[in-house]
Amino acid sequence: MSQQDNIRSFIVSELSFTGKPQDLTDDYPLLESEVVDSLGILKLVTFLETNMNIDIDDEDLIPDHFATIADIVNLVEAKKSA
């Protein structure tokens, strides 16, 4: 399963996405659509740190990193390559 699919699955099962999983594309606006809020970001951070073996620092907690699944994957890849 790809990183995108892992993140998508987490969002569908643990956060407030009420649509169909296939509608949750890599560029779906998570923050604008209120799928992810401040508590959701904290849940996502915990999920990412645990499942992707990365550490997300306080300075990484900006909306641009959590706006879409693609943005989250970019953050994960940047943290893994650091």
C-alpha positions in Angstrom: 0.0 0.0 0.0 1.4 3.4 -1.0 1.9 6.3 1.5 -1.1 8.1 -0.1 -3.3 5.1 0.4 -2.2 4.6 4.0 -2.9 8.3 4.8 -6.2 8.2 2.9 -7.3 5.1 4.8 -6.4 6.8 8.1 -8.4 9.9 7.2 -11.5 7.9 6.2 -11.4 5.7 9.3 -10.2 8.2 11.9 -11.2 11.7 10.9 -14.4 13.4 9.8 -14.4 12.5 6.1 -18.1 11.6 5.3 -17.8 11.2 1.5 -16.8 8.1 -0.5 -13.2 7.0 -0.2 -12.7 7.4 -3.9 -13.7 11.0 -3.7 -10.7 11.6 -1.3 -8.1 12.3 -4.0 -4.5 13.4 -3.5 -5.5 17.0 -4.1 -8.8 17.0 -2.1 -8.8 20.2 0.1 -8.7 18.7 3.6 -8.5 21.9 5.5 -10.9 23.9 3.4 -13.5 21.1 3.5 -13.0 20.8 7.3 -12.0 17.1 7.0 -8.9 18.0 9.0 -9.0 20.5 11.9 -6.5 21.2 14.6 -7.3 18.0 16.5 -7.1 16.1 13.2 -3.7 17.5 12.5 -2.5 16.2 15.9 -4.0 12.8 15.2 -2.3 12.8 11.7 1.0 13.7 13.3 0.8 10.8 15.7 -0.2 8.5 12.9 2.6 9.7 10.7 5.3 9.6 13.4 4.2 6.0 14.4 3.6 4.5 11.0 6.1 6.4 8.8 9.0 6.4 11.3 9.5 10.2 11.2 9.6 13.0 13.7 7.5 16.0 12.9 8.8 19.2 14.6 6.7 22.1 15.9 7.8 24.2 13.0 6.4 21.6 10.6 2.9 22.2 12.0 1.7 24.7 9.4 -1.5 24.5 7.3 0.5 24.1 4.0 1.8 20.7 5.1 -1.7 19.3 5.8 -3.8 21.0 3.1 -4.0 17.8 0.9 -2.9 14.2 1.0 -0.2 15.2 -1.6 1.1 17.9 0.8 1.2 15.4 3.7 3.2 12.9 1.5 5.6 15.7 0.5 6.2 16.4 4.2 6.8 12.7 5.0 9.2 12.4 2.1 11.1 15.5 3.2 11.3 14.3 6.7 12.6 10.9 5.5 15.2 12.4 3.3 16.4 14.8 6.0 
